[in-house]
Amino acid sequence: MPVSPYVARLRRHIGHDLLMLYGVSAVVTDDAGRLLLARRGDNGRWSLPAGMVDPGEQPADALLREVYEETGVRVEIVRVGGLATHPVVYPNGDACEYLNVWFRCRAVGGAATADGEESLAVAWFDPDDLPELDDWSRLRIDTALRAEPTAWYAAPGERHPGLTRPDNL
């Protein structure tokens, strides 16, 4: 996956040490109620479309950009699904912790197409027939699709399995 010039500059100074970053992800549904998932280029697993917020960019703008870049699908934001920090260690050893804001979205155009780098495949799935997903993806899907319109967050002291580093990234 390409590293943003901003992160590349920081990495030259700190190496693989922990870097706090901002991220967004999208729980996208179509008119049939199916969910949009992308097979990640870095680990081959199915996940939600997601990415980093660039300096000077608002999370909603980053979300629209990232979803389109990774999946070819245009979306509109319905509401904020939730927010939480999420630690990641990439295969090259880079440690990050993302403050991630996820949004419930509705597809409004485009065609589901993988970009071949960040996404190896893109597909629509029935919510009752999803491929294997990690706890982090499940948390974002479950909270964004619930009927309650308020955004989810980890309550003080709450430890959710989706908020820990996955062992297979």
C-alpha positions in Angstrom: 0.0 0.0 0.0 1.3 3.4 -0.8 2.5 5.5 2.1 1.5 9.2 2.1 4.3 11.7 1.8 3.4 13.0 5.2 3.8 9.6 6.9 7.0 8.9 4.9 8.5 12.1 6.3 7.6 11.2 9.8 8.9 7.6 9.4 12.3 9.0 8.4 12.5 10.5 11.9 10.9 7.8 14.1 11.5 4.6 12.1 9.0 1.9 13.0 8.0 3.5 16.4 4.4 4.2 17.3 2.7 6.9 15.2 -0.7 8.2 16.0 -2.8 8.8 12.9 -6.4 9.7 11.9 -8.4 7.2 9.9 -11.9 6.8 8.4 -13.9 3.8 7.3 -17.2 3.2 5.6 -20.0 0.8 6.2 -21.6 1.1 2.7 -25.0 -0.4 1.8 -26.7 -0.5 -1.5 -30.5 -0.4 -2.3 -30.7 -4.1 -1.7 -29.2 -3.9 1.8 -25.9 -5.6 0.8 -22.6 -4.5 2.3 -19.6 -3.3 0.3 -16.3 -5.0 1.3 -12.8 -4.9 -0.1 -10.1 -7.6 0.0 -7.1 -5.7 1.4 -3.8 -5.5 -0.6 -1.6 -5.8 2.5 -3.0 -8.9 4.1 -5.6 -10.4 1.6 -8.4 -10.2 4.2 -11.9 -8.8 3.5 -12.6 -5.6 5.3 -14.4 -2.3 5.1 -13.1 0.5 2.8 -10.9 2.7 4.9 -8.0 5.0 4.8 -6.1 7.9 6.3 -7.1 11.5 6.7 -4.5 13.7 5.0 -3.3 16.9 6.7 -5.8 19.7 6.2 -8.6 17.2 5.1 -11.8 16.7 6.9 -12.8 13.2 7.8 -16.0 13.2 5.6 -13.9 14.4 2.6 -11.3 11.7 3.3 -14.0 9.0 3.5 -15.6 9.9 0.1 -12.1 10.0 -1.5 -10.9 6.7 0.1 -14.1 4.7 -0.7 -14.0 5.8 -4.4 -10.2 5.2 -4.7 -10.4 1.7 -3.3 -13.7 0.5 -4.6 -14.9 2.7 -7.5 -18.2 3.3 -5.6 -19.5 6.8 -4.9 -21.3 7.1 -1.6 -23.2 9.6 0.5 -22.8 9.7 4.2 -25.9 8.9 6.2 -24.4 9.4 9.7 -21.4 8.8 11.9 -21.4 5.1 13.1 -18.8 5.5 15.8 -15.2 6.3 16.7 -12.4 4.6 18.6 -8.7 4.1 18.6 -7.3 1.0 16.9 -3.7 -0.2 17.0 -2.0 -1.8 14.0 1.5 -3.2 13.3 2.1 -3.5 9.6 4.1 -6.4 8.0 7.1 -4.0 7.7 7.1 -3.4 11.4 5.5 0.1 11.3 3.4 0.6 14.5 0.4 2.9 14.3 -2.6 3.7 16.3 -5.5 5.2 14.4 -8.2 7.4 15.8 -10.8 6.0 13.4 -14.2 7.5 12.6 -16.5 5.2 10.8 -19.6 6.3 8.8 -22.7 4.6 7.7 -23.0 5.3 4.0 -25.3 4.6 1.0 -24.0 3.8 -2.5 -25.1 6.5 -5.0 -23.0 5.6 -8.1 -20.0 4.1 -9.7 -19.2 0.4 -10.1 -17.5 -1.9 -7.6 -14.0 -2.3 -8.9 -10.7 -3.1 -7.1 -7.8 -0.7 -7.5 -5.3 -3.6 -7.6 -3.1 -2.1 -4.9 -5.1 -1.2 -1.8 -7.9 -3.5 -2.8 -7.4 -6.8 -4.6 -11.2 -7.5 -4.9 -14.4 -5.6 -4.2 -17.8 -7.2 -3.7 -21.3 -6.7 -2.3 -22.4 -9.2 0.4 -25.7 -10.0 2.0 -25.3 -9.1 5.7 -26.3 -12.6 6.7 -23.6 -14.2 4.4 -20.4 -12.2 5.0 -17.0 -13.6 4.5 -14.7 -14.1 7.5 -14.1 -10.8 9.2 -12.0 -9.7 12.1 -13.5 -8.2 15.3 -12.6 -4.7 14.2 -14.6 -5.0 11.0 -17.5 -6.6 12.9 -17.6 -3.8 15.5 -17.8 -1.1 12.8 -20.5 -3.0 10.9 -22.6 -3.8 13.9 -22.5 -0.3 15.3 -23.1 1.5 12.0 -26.1 -0.7 11.1 -27.9 -0.6 14.4 -31.2 1.3 14.5 -29.9 3.7 17.3 -28.8 6.9 15.5 -26.2 7.9 18.0 -22.5 7.2 17.3 -20.9 4.3 19.2 -17.8 4.8 21.3 -16.0 2.7 23.9 -17.3 3.7 27.3 -14.7 4.6 29.9 -12.8 1.4 30.8 -14.5 -0.7 28.1 -12.3 -3.2 26.4 -13.8 -4.5 23.2 -12.0 -7.3 21.3 -12.2 -5.3 18.1 -10.0 -2.6 19.6 -6.9 -4.7 20.0 -4.2 -5.4 17.5 -5.1 -8.2 15.1 -2.5 -11.0 15.2 -2.6 -11.7 11.5 -1.9 -8.2 10.0 
